[in-house]
Structure formats: structure tokens, C-alpha cells
Amino acid sequence: AERQIIKMIEIKVNSTEETAAVAQKLAAILKIGDILLFYGVIGAGKTTFIQAMAKGLGVKELVTSPTFVIHRLHTSGRIPLSHVDLYRMASDPDVETVGFEEYYDTAVTCIEWSERYSAFEPPYLELRFEYGENETERKITVIPNGDDWDERIKEVFN
């Protein structure tokens, strides 16, 4: 069978509950070594999504954006969650001092403010968050890049 490449999937959500539902569906297919790059302005729903995803992974403790500590590892779930926030990073060399890539092989890595770094290499899943037409609506664009991401997200977002 011909492999069908999905370019992207657009999801509209109308509440934090709907955002959480999408995140938990995604959590169900995550495995060690997955890298998720999050893009979007403040308040667009990145942290809400990651919190729900963490819950879906079984993380017990509260997950908040590690804006000041930059990196936080949560190990209470079915697989470890490495949560990175690059908001305060100014350049690629800055980002490279953090050392979060040492967890790539032992955790699921979620990186907020991925636009602060230009050297991410596939495979990864991109999640772009934008405001929708009204106050509660958000648009989430999911873009698979490499590996079997296109097939895996088809399972979740059909």
C-alpha cells in the first residue's frame, strides 16, 4: 500500500475541556523518545494542553510551565515527561546550554516556545496554537515531521 503522507491536521476547540480531551487522546499514543514542539502566543493554550497530556500520561504532580527553571522532569507517569520552556532564551547558543536533549531517549519531551530555537531535527510533532474567532476558540495545527508520526496522528485525529 502507498504510504499516505499527511501534511497537517487542523483542530478547532471551543473550551479548555475540549483542548484537554484532544491532549489526552494524544497522550495515549505517546512513547519514549517522542519530541513535541509547541508554538503559539501567550494564552493560546500550550500549557493547558501539556497539563492535560501529562494527566493522560499519569503524571501525579501539578505541571506548570517551567518558565524560570527552563526544564522540569516529571517521572510519576507511565513514561517520564521532560517539559522545557524556551521563553527566556534569546539564541541557539543559549538554548544549547540547557541540556534538555539528554532526556530525548528516556522521556517524552515537550518544548514550549520552540520558535526560540532553530536547530531541532526530525522526527518530531509540531503543535501550533492560535486564537480562534471568539474568546474561547483555539485552532491547533498538528504537523507530523518524520518517523511514523503521520500514521500515529491519524489514529488520534481521524
Secondary structure, DSSP 4 states (H G I P E B T S, - for coil): -PPPPP--EEEEE-SHHHHHHHHHHHHTT--TT-EEEEEE-TTSSHHHHHHHHHHHTT--S-----TTT-EEEE-SSSS-EEEEE-TT--SHHHHHTT-GGGGTTTSEEEEETGGG-S---SSEEEEEEEE-SSSS-EEEEEEEESTTHHHHHHHH--
